[in-house]
C-alpha cells in the first residue's frame, strides 16, 4: 500500500485509518463533487517527529482521488501522495489521511490537500529538529466549539509559535454524555457535526502546528461499540507505538530534549467506569517500560506526561481521580517524571512538587523547583464553559474530592489538598512551555508560563531546573 513518489524512496503516503492499515481505497472510486473543498486540515506528528508527519482533512462527502501535493522549500509542489479515506460515524463527511515519512529533520515543507474538482490552500509545516534548540509546546484540554474560548486560545498558541500542541482530551464535545451510559440514549446529547465545526475552527493553527491528542471521557461516544472511540480515530492518527490495544490510544514521542507520553485515562478512571480496565494492565506495563527507556535515553532531559483525568485537582466537580492516581503516580515517582498535564476539570490549577502523594516543598508563582529532588509538578488546564466549584480558601485548609470506584459518577470522598499551589477558576488558560538545551555545565530548564487567553495575562509562572548527568 506504499507508493514511491520521488527520488526519496522513503517518502510515501501510507494508507492510514485510526493508526492502522485500512483495506483498499474504496472511496477513491466514488463520484466527485466539484463544489467540495478540504476542511478541518490538521497535522499530527508520527512516531519520529523529525521524519514523520500525518496530514488529515475532511470533505462533506466522497470525492475522487483525494491526495496531498507536497514540495520542499523550493516552493514547487512536485509530489502527489494518495490519501486513505474513511467514513465519519453518524455523518456523510469523509476523513482523509496521508502519513509522510522519510522527511528531513528541521525542514519546512509546503503542501496542499486536493481532490478531483477541489483544492485547499497551500500551507507549510516544519519537522522537529534533532536537538540543540529550545523546544516549545502548548497544552490544555476540554476545548469545544464555543467561540469565546476557541478564537482566543488559538491566537495564544499562534503567538507562542510552539513546536507542537498537546491536547489532553475532550476535544470537540460532539458527545455530551461523557461516557455515562445512563444518559447515552438522549439523542440531543450527541451531535457528531460538532467534530467538523471544531476541526474547521482550529484549522488556522492546526494546519501549521502539529496537534498531539489524548483521549478524554467525551471521546467515549454513544456509537454502539464497546469503546466508542470511532469518531476520534476517524479524524486523528496519533503515533501507533503505544500499549497493546487501539493504535494511538497511547503513544510516546521525542521532540528535541523532551519526551512526551500520552495515556488513556479512561482505562484507569475510577470516576467513569465505561472503559475502566479495558487494556487489562497493558497500559501500566507499557508506561513503566516507556518511562524507563526515556529516562535512560541520551538526549532526553525532560519527561512530560499527558492524560485527561486529574491525578490532583481541588475542584469538587470532577476532583481528583483515585484510579489514575493509584495506578500511575508511583511510576511517575520512580522515573522522576517532570511534568504531568491533565484536563477534565474546567479550570487551571498547578500543584507544588509532589512525591509519594505529598508536597515536598512550596512552589508559589515564580518559583524554581528541581524535579529530580523535589518531585513531579501536576497541572490541570480545562477550557470548557461550565462553571467550577472551588473550595473557599479563605477559611482554612483546602478540601477537595477524590473519586473512587462506583457507579456512573463514582463514590466521592473528601480530602485535604495540601499539594494545591495555584488556582485560576474560570479563565481559558493555555500552558506555554519552553525547554532549553543543556548549557556547558549540563544545566537545563523547562519554563512554564500559563496565560489567560481572554486577556493575555500571565496567571502562573514556574521554572523546572535539572542538571543532566547523561
C-alpha positions, 0 to 999 in steps of 0.5 A: 500500500506504499507508493514511491513518489520521488527520488526519496524512496522513503517518502510515501503516503501510507494508507492510514485509518485510526493508526492502522492499515485500512483495506483498499481505497474504496472511496477513491472510486466514488463520484466527485463533487466539484463544489467540495473543498478540504476542511478541518486540515490538521497535522499530527506528528508520527512516531519520529517527529523529525521524519514523520508527519500525518496530514488529515482533512475532511470533505462533506462527502466522497470525492475522487482521488483525494491526495496531498501535493507536497514540495520542499522549500523550493516552493514547487509542489512536485509530489502527489501522495494518495490519501486513505479515506474513511467514513465519519460515524453518524455523518456523510463527511469523509476523513482523509489521511496521508502519513509522510515519512522519510522527511528531513529533520528541521525542514519546512515543507509546503503542501496542499490537500486536493481532490478531483474538482477541489483544492485547499490552500497551500500551507507549510509545516516544519519537522522537529529538529534533532536537538540543540534548540529550545523546544516549545509546546502548548497544552490544555484540554476540554476545548469545544466549539464555543467561540469565546474560548476557541478564537482566543486560545488559538491566537495564544498558541499562534503567538507562542509559535510552539513546536507542537500542541498537546491536547489532553482530551475532550476535544470537540464535545460532539458527545455530551454524555461523557461516557455515562451510559445512563444518559447515552440514549438522549439523542440531543446529547450527541451531535457528531457535526460538532467534530467538523465545526471544531476541526474547521475552527482550529484549522488556522493553527492546526494546519501549521502546528502539529496537534498531539491528542489524548483521549478524554471521557467525551471521546467515549461516544454513544456509537454502539461499540464497546469503546466508542472511540470511532469518531476520534480515530476517524479524524486523528492518527496519533503515533501507533507505538503505544500499549497493546490495544487501539493504535494511538490510544497511547503513544510516546514521542521525542521532540528535541530534549523532551519526551512526551507520553500520552495515556488513556485515562479512561482505562484507569478512571475510577470516576467513569467506569465505561472503559475502566480496565479495558487494556487489562494492565497493558497500559501500566506495563507499557508506561513503566517500560516507556518511562524507563527507556526515556529516562535512560535515553541520551538526549532526553532531559525532560519527561512530560506526561499527558492524560485527561483525568486529574491525578490532583485537582481541588475542584469538587466537580470532577476532583481528583481521580483515585484510579489514575492516581493509584495506578500511575503516580508511583511510576511517575515517582520512580522515573522522576517524571517532570511534568504531568498535564491533565484536563477534565476539570474546567479550570487551571490549577498547578500543584507544588512538587509532589512525591509519594502523594505529598508536597515536598516543598512550596512552589508559589508563582515564580518559583524554581523547583528541581524535579529530580529532588523535589518531585513531579509538578501536576497541572490541570488546564480545562477550557470548557464553559461550565462553571467550577466549584472551588473550595473557599480558601479563605477559611482554612485548609483546602478540601477537595474530592477524590473519586473512587470506584462506583457507579456512573459518577463514582463514590466521592470522598473528601480530602485535604489538598495540601499539594494545591499551589495555584488556582485560576477558576474560570479563565481559558488558560493555555500552558506555554512551555519552553525547554532549553538545551543543556548549557556547558555545565549540563544545566537545563530548564523547562519554563512554564508560563500559563496565560489567560487567553481572554486577556493575555495575562500571565496567571502562573509562572514556574521554572523546572531546573535539572542538571543532566548527568547523561 
